[in-house]
Amino acid sequence: MFGKALVRRAEHVERFFLVVWALSQIALFTTLWIYARRGPRFARESAAGPIGTGMLLGMLGLGIVWLVQLPFGLLNVWWARRYGLSEVGYLKWAFGGWFELAAAFTSICVTLLIVMFLARKFGEAWWIPGAALFVVIGAGFAFAQPYLLPETNALEDAALQRSAAEFERKQGVSDIPISVEDVSGTTSQANAYAVGFGPTRKIVLWSTMLDGTFSESEVRAVLAHEIAHHSSDHIPKALAWFGLFALPGAWILMRLTRRRGGMGEAAAIPLALLVVTALQLATAPAQSWISRRMESEADWKALQTTRDPAAVRGLFQGFAKTSLGDPRPPLWAHVLLDSHPTLAQRVEMAAAWSAQRRPRSG
């Protein structure tokens, strides 16, 4: 299916990334545990008021986490460069993402500001409007995400434009803009994604999808898959699932920060960072499962739309070559981390689709 040599190489590459991830998680939780124990002392020394001090403690914690995670990111870049998966230089990697980092810091601090305000106003009942707030912020980000992307260009390939229009008609949607993000000089990996919802929905193809590595029929399969995300309303559905996680998550955060006076007190912020990180890890298997279900649905819709299982099979075999993705990763890693079905499962789905339509003898 993928070839023994490619599978061995992909397994070797993927294992390194998994080891680095595991070590980074140990470092992350150790750092946050220490900060949760020692961070509150800074609250007593600040004159910025409870909310101002809470935001300062939040920014300090995020800064410490960024520094602790930096060496692991560097290891990942080194490994990706070694196997031709990335062409980004170390300096560009270290200093080229300041805008994204600043945006993340700002969004987290604004969320923290509002949560602390709600906690001081509503006491322990803050988690009810707080959960709603998390969903509103998530929806706002998802809606605006197409405007936050790197610069893209409109898809100019007339044949692919006609294919996209055909697939939209078959799937019951229309007028979804398709753009191309130039990643040449950055990576040899191929990717495509759907973003936004309602009037902001959009599909983005990486330029590596269109450089001749993949056949036209394989690119058509990608387009059908991404259109399927929009025709199936996967982004709004993902937000609904996020809301279901946010409500109990906010309640748990309220309960566990009681020992530090609750989320209205600055002393609780270091502990809150640890709790939120632990909740993210604890819910990762469920969130990954939901994502894989949506990706499987989009794969099946792409097969139904293109009726070209050979192209779908070739696409995922091509992903294994260009991204050195392990076709059959360890079960724990798949359950915990994978937002997509394994490459082997996706190829097997194409085979199953073909078998379902094969005439039966007798």
Secondary structure, DSSP 8 states (H G I E B T S, - for coil): ---HHHHHHHHHHHHHHHHHHHHHHHHHHHHHHHHHHHTHHHHHT--SHHHHHHHHHHHHHHHHHHHHHHHHHHHHHHHHHHTTS----HHHHHHTTHHHHHHHHHHHHHHHHHHHHHHHHHGGGGHHHHHHHHHHHHHHHHHHHHHHS---EE---HHHHHHHHHHHHHHT-----EEEE--TTT-S---EEEE--GGG-EEEEEGGGSSSSS-HHHHHHHHHHHHHHHHTTHHHHHHHHHHHHHHHHHHHHHHHTGGGT-TTSGGGHHHHHHHHHHHHHHHHHHHHHHHHHHHHHHHHHHHHHH--HHHHHHHHHHHHHHH---SS--HHHHHHH-SS--HHHHHHHHHHHHHHTS----
